Amino acid sequence: MGKSNVIELEGRAGSIDPLTELLRTGARQLLQQAIEIELQEQLAGYTDRKLADGRAGVVRNGYLPERELQTGIGPVTVQVPKIRAKSGEAVTFRSALVPPYVRKTQSLEAALPWLYLKGVSTGEMSTALEVLVGPEAKGLSASTVSRLKRTWAQEYQAWQEEPLNKDHWVYVWADGVYSGLRAEQTKLCALVVIGVNERGEKHFLSIEDGVRESTQSWREVLLKLKSRGMNIPQLAIGDGAMGFWAALEEVYPETRQQRCWMHKTMNVLNCLPKSLQPKAKQALHEIWQANTTEDAEKAFDLFLKTYEPKYPKAALCLEKDRDELMAFFNFPAQHWQSIRTSNPIESTFGTIRHRTKRSKGCLSRDGMLHMMFKLGLCAEKNWRRQRGFDYLAKVITGVKFKDGIEITGSNQVAA
């Protein structure tokens, strides 16, 4: 037997892998959409059956009772539509994807990760959907797969054009997501932007094709967001990729910058011997976990004093972004957990980096974006409201904060 390309979905003991949860949420929508396309194809075969007044002779007739498929990623519910002939003759819709009486499949957990993470080209999706129910899915046609693929593309295109001026976007997180898969001769990279509005709701604002996170690629992303009506965000959070920050200073120069402490920690530790990394990591932790700017500055200086003599590259890596690493202290403490890192993006797409395996086949760039778009929308539904959302209005109106605390008349002199 050849080497399997299936991605294993293993979570920590007692927990559900984030991707497994997303796939469980997205599985129902994916199956329902594919079944609907199957139905439309079958109805198209009855277009010649007309009533005397010209109306369709075979029509939809509700749904069968909801069914639950027991799978390796948990239960997935589906509803199979029914059809009827107005002439009274017997007609039945039978889904090739979910045949009658199928209640359990051992392969759904293999098909869905493969479908989402290995691409959505016609050939690959056809194979993946066949795996859903085994050989019974032989009736799945290439045209069904193509129509499903076009539906995803249309949804993605419409989403890209949605206006953004209905909300005030307070914070935005930006990151380049590399999938580990390849398209043509280059590594796939998607430029992702998430925003939180004044109500504390987080949404994907952009998922675009990128070229090595270049300034030009990020400039195009930000200009498109601006053309859709996105206001000037109060703060942007991202890693040290210079392309994004250079583009941000051109398109939204008033937006403050916060470097991601998670990425910065990894970059600094990579400049140190492994034997020193645990102690250095704790020293970095003392900086961004400090309660005040003063304490953070002391810890910052101590790190430089400790490591600069023998490891100047590590010290320089930290020092060069000093101001941007400390920006979060001037925002509400209730938001610090969210705005110190680019975790909203990492937690959604991080599993793609870790779980995709290189394969001989190529994933199209469009297929990659459509997959990430669908995965992202599934993730959005499970996101919690921004902690301390009631402080967002104060950030918007320009209320000043020092060490996470609002500056009022009583503490303004001390500040």
N, C-alpha and C positions, 0 to 999 in steps of 0.2 A: 504493500500500500504506500502511495506517495506521501510525502510530507504534507501535513495539514496546514492550511492557511488560516484556520479558525483562531480567533482571538479568545484566550481563556478569560473568563470572567470570575476572578477570585477576589473576594473582599476580605477584610480583616475579620477575625473571629467575632461573631456576634453582630456584625454590621453588614450593610448592603453596599456593594461597590457602586460608586456614583454613576458610572456608565450603565450598570445593570438597571439601576432605578430609572435612568433616562430612557433606556431601551424598552423597559416595561411600560413606561408612559407612552412612548412613541409607537410601540408595536400595534396597539389597537387602531390608532389613526392610520398607520401604514396599511394594515390589512383591510380596514374598512374602505379606504380609498381605492385599493386595488380591486376589491370585490365590486365596488360601484362601477368601475370601468368595465369589468367583466359583464356586469348586467347590461350596461349601455350597448356593448357589442352584441349581446344576444338579442336585445330589443331591436337593434338595427337590422337583424336578420328577419324580422317580422314586419318590416315597413310596407311590404306588399299586401299585407292583410289589413284591409280597410273595411269599415262599416259602410253602409249605403250612403250615409251623410258625409263620408270622407274622414271620419275620426279614426284614430288608431284602433286596430282590433285586438292588440295585445298590449297590456299596460301594467305598470307597477301595481302591487296590491299589498302594501305594508311590509312588515318584517316577520320573520319567524322569531320565536322567543330567543332572547339573548343567550348565547352559549359561552361557556368558559373553557378555554384550552389550558390544561395544566402543562406548564413548561419548566425548563430548567432555570428560567429567570422569573418564575412566579406566574400566577394566573393572568391570562390575557383574554378579555371578553370581546366578542364580536357579535354582530347582528347580520344575518343573511337575509336579503330582500326576497320578496315573493312576487310572482307575476301571475296574471290570469288572462284568459281569452274571453272577450265579451260575447263570443258566439257560444260559449259553454264547453268547447272542446278542452281536453286536458293539455295544459302546458306547464312546464316546471322549470324553474331556474335552478341549476346545479352549479355551484361554484367549484372550479377546479382547485382553488386554493384551500377551501375549507369544505371538503366533501361531507355529506350527511353522516351523522353519528361519530365523527371524529371528535374525541374529547381529550386526547393526550398525544403529544408529540415529543420525541426525544431529541429533535433536531432544531427546534425553533431557536434555542439559545445559540446554536451555531450559525443559523442563517442571518439573524438580525444584526449581530455585530459585524458579520462579513459584509452584509448589505450596506450598513452605514459607514464602515471604515475602509472597505476595499473599493468603494466606488459605486456609481449608479449608471454605468454604461448599460446599454440594452442587453448585451450578452451576459454581463456579470449579474445584473438584477434578475434576469430570467433564471439563471442557475440558482441564485440565492432563494428566490421565491419558490422554486421547485423543492428545495431542501425543506421548506416550511412543512410540507405535508407528504414528502416522499414522491414515489412514482405516480401517485394519483394526480399530480399537478401537470401531467403531460399536456393537458388541454390549454395550458398557459401559452398564449400566442405572443409573438414578437410585437405585434401592434398594441397589445394591452400594455406591455412593458414600456413601449415608446410613448404611449399616451400618459402613463403614470409619470414618466420622466419629464414630459412636457408640462404636466401640471405643476410639478415641483419648480420647474424653471419659471413658469408664469407667476407662481406665488412669490418666488424670490424677487423677480423683476418688479412686481407691484409693491413689495415691501421696501425695496430700494428707493422708491419714489414717494413714499408716505411723508407728508409734511411734519416737521418737528417743532413748529412755532406754537403749537397748542399747549406746550408745557415749558416750564423754565428748568433747564438742565443745570444742576448745581455742581455736581462732580462728574468727571468722566474718567474711565479707566481705558488705557490703550495698550495693546500688546500684539506682537507678531507671533502667530501660532504656526509652528512647523509640524507637519503631520508625520514625518518619517516615511511617507510614501513619495513617489516621484511621478512627475508628469513630463513627458518628453525627456529632455536632458537635464532638467533642473528640479531642485527640491521644492516641494509645494509649500507656500507660505501664504497665510491669510492674515490680513490686517483687521483686527477686531477692536471695536469701540463699544463700551457699555456706558450708559449714563443713568444717573438717578435724578428724578424730577423733584419738584417742591413737595410732593406728597410722600416721598420716600420710596417710590416705585422704581425698580431697576428694569431697564430694557436694553436690548441690543440696538445700537444705532447704526452700526456699520459692520459688515463682513465682506471684505473686498480682497481681490487678488493683489498680491504684493510682490515686489522684486527685491528680495533681501532687505526689506525694511528701509529702503532708500528714502532720502528726503523727498524726491519727486513723487514716489508712491504715496507717502503720507500726506504730502501737499494736496494731491488729488483727492484723497479721502476726506480731508478736512474742508477743502473747498466745496466738495459735494454736500457735506453736512451743513455748511453755511448756506448754500443755495437752497437747501430744504428748510431753512429757517431756524437752525440751531443757534441759540443765543451764546453770549460769551460765558463759558463755564467759570465758576469761581476757582476751581482747582482741577488739574489734570494729574493723574497718577500713572506711572509707567516705569519700565526698566531704564537702563542706561543707553539704549539704542539712540544714537545721536540723530538719526533721520527724523524720528518723530518730534524731538524737541526743536530741531531747526525749523521744521514745517510749522509747528505750533507757534513759534515766535513770529512767523510771517503772517499766519492767518488769524490767530487769536493771541496777540502779544500781551494783552492785559491779564490773561489767565495765569494764575500762579502754578508752580510746578512742584510736584512731590515725587522723588525717586522711590521706587519700590524697595523696601528694606529686605525683602526675601531674596530678590535678585542681587542686591548689593552684597548681602552676606555671602552668597555663593561665590560671587566674583572675587571678593576679598580673600576668602578661604582658599580659593584656587591658586592664590599667590603665595601660599604658605605650605610648609611641609605637613604631611598628614598628622604627624605626631603633635603638632602645635594647634591643629584645627579645633579640637574640642574646647580648649581654654580660650582661644581667640573668639570662637563663636559665643561663648558666655560673655566675653568682654564687649562684643558688639551688641549682645542682648541688653546689657546694662545701659547702653546709649538710648535705644529706641523704646525701652520699657521704663525710662525715667519719668518721673511725675512732673518735672519742671525743665524748662530750657537750660537753666543754670546747672542742674545735675547732669543733664545730657551733655552739655559742653565739657564739663569736667571729665566725664567718662570718655568722651571723644578724644580729648587731649591726652588722657592717660593711655589710650590705645595707640595713638601716634608715638608717644614717648617710648612705649614698650616695644613696638615692632619696627619703627622706622630705621633704627641703626643697622639691623641685619636684613630687614625685608622691606626695602624702600618701595618696591612695586605695590605691596599690600597697603602700605600707608598712603601712597599716592592714589590708589584706586578708591580709597575711602575719602580722602581729603578733597579731591577734585569736585565732589558733589555735596560738599558740606551744607551749604545753605538750602539746597533742594531736599536734602534728607531731613532737615529740621522743620520744614514748612508746616507739617501737621500740628505743631504746637500752637499755631495761631488759628486753629479751628476748634470747634466744640470737642471736649474730651469724649463725649458720647459717640463721636464719629471716628475716633482714632483707630479703632480696630479695623475699620473698613478702608480708611484712606492711607494707611501706612504701607500697604502692599497692593499688588494687582491681582489678589486672590480671586475676585469675582470671575475673571477670565480664566485663570489657572485652574480653578476648581471645576469649571465647565468643560474645558477642552484639554486639561492636562492628561486625561486618560488617553487621548488620541496620540500624544507624544510617546506615552509609555507602552501602549498596547498594540499599535500598528506594527506590522512586520513587513519588511521589504519583500516585494514579490516581483516576479518577472514582468507581469503586466503593468501597464501604466494607467494611472488614474487621471482622467481629464481634469483640467483646472475648473471648468464649470461644474463638473460632477462633485469635486471637492467642496466648492462653495455651497452648492445646493445641499449636500450632506450636512455641512456645518450649520447652515441656516435652519434645517429641520431639527437638528440636535439642539441648537440654541433656543428655538421656540419651545421645545419640550422643557428645557431647563428653566426658562422664564416662569413657567407655571408653578414651579416649586420654590421660587425665590421668596424669601421673607422680606417684609418691609424694612427699610433702612432703620437701624437702631437709632433712637434719638431723632426721629424724623421731624419732630416739632421744632427742632433747632434749625432746620434747613431754611425756614423763612427768615430767621435772623441773619444767616449767612448771606442770603440773597440781598437783604436790605443794607448790608454793609456793617452790621454790628461787629465790633472788634473783640477778639478773644486773645487772652494771654495764658499760656500754659493750660489751654483747654477751658478756661473760665471766662465768662463774659465780663468785659470791662465796663463797670458802671461808675456812677458818680463817686461812690464810696471807695472804690479801689483804683480809680484812674490816676490819682496822684502817685500812689505807690508803684503803679505800672510804669 
